[in-house]
Amino acid sequence: MAQQRRRRERGSISVDEILNGAFAVAADVSIDNLSMPLLARNLDVGVTSIYWYFRKKDELQALVVQMSVFTFVACTALTRIIRLANCTDRSLT
């Protein structure tokens, strides 16, 4: 008889863990191929645990994309600030 896989305790998953897991899975299979069952296996939770926080896969995918865009914009702005600061520092010497 096959051994049943132990899952995490009920309520032991957070939105942050789900999002981090979604980023990891999407990096492996692409955002288009991200599925709730695949994510649940990766996080070692039942699929319904994810649906408790995200009613539809589209909601989760949209948030992952939105967070990616925000991160890109923030990193781009930070890079520009650092470059500007470096140019200003050089002109003062």
C-alpha positions in Angstrom: 0.0 0.0 0.0 1.3 3.5 -0.9 2.3 5.6 2.0 0.2 8.8 2.3 2.2 12.0 2.2 1.9 14.2 5.3 0.7 17.7 4.7 1.2 20.8 6.8 -1.2 21.6 9.5 -4.4 23.4 8.6 -3.9 27.2 8.6 -0.1 27.0 8.6 0.3 28.7 5.2 0.4 32.5 4.7 -0.1 34.7 1.7 3.6 35.5 1.6 4.4 31.8 1.5 1.9 31.2 -1.3 3.3 34.2 -3.3 6.9 33.0 -2.8 5.9 29.5 -3.9 4.1 30.9 -6.9 7.2 32.9 -7.9 9.3 29.7 -7.6 7.0 27.5 -9.5 6.4 30.2 -12.2 10.2 30.5 -12.6 10.3 26.7 -13.3 7.2 26.3 -15.5 6.3 29.9 -16.6 3.4 32.0 -15.2 1.1 30.6 -17.9 1.7 27.1 -16.7 1.4 27.9 -13.0 -1.4 25.7 -11.6 -3.0 25.5 -8.2 -2.3 21.8 -7.8 1.3 22.2 -8.8 1.7 25.1 -6.4 0.0 23.1 -3.6 2.4 20.2 -4.1 5.3 22.5 -4.1 4.1 24.1 -0.8 3.0 20.7 0.7 -0.5 21.9 1.3 -3.9 21.0 0.0 -5.2 22.9 -3.0 -8.1 24.3 -1.0 -5.6 26.0 1.3 -4.5 28.2 -1.6 -8.1 28.8 -2.7 -8.8 30.1 0.9 -6.6 33.1 0.0 -7.1 33.3 -3.8 -10.5 32.4 -5.2 -9.2 32.0 -8.7 -5.8 31.1 -10.3 -6.1 34.3 -12.3 -6.1 36.4 -9.1 -2.9 34.7 -8.0 -1.3 35.1 -11.4 -2.3 38.7 -11.6 -0.7 39.5 -8.2 2.5 37.7 -9.1 2.7 39.7 -12.4 1.9 42.9 -10.6 4.5 42.3 -7.9 7.1 41.5 -10.6 6.4 44.8 -12.3 6.5 46.8 -9.1 9.8 45.1 -8.2 11.2 45.9 -11.6 10.2 49.5 -11.4 11.6 49.9 -7.9 14.9 48.3 -8.9 15.1 50.5 -12.0 14.4 53.6 -9.9 16.9 52.6 -7.3 19.6 52.0 -9.9 19.0 55.4 -11.3 19.2 57.0 -7.9 22.5 55.2 -7.2 23.9 56.3 -10.6 22.9 59.8 -10.0 24.4 59.8 -6.5 27.7 58.4 -7.9 27.8 61.1 -10.5 27.1 63.8 -7.9 29.8 62.4 -5.6 32.4 62.5 -8.4 31.6 66.1 -9.3 32.1 67.2 -5.7 35.7 66.0 -5.6 
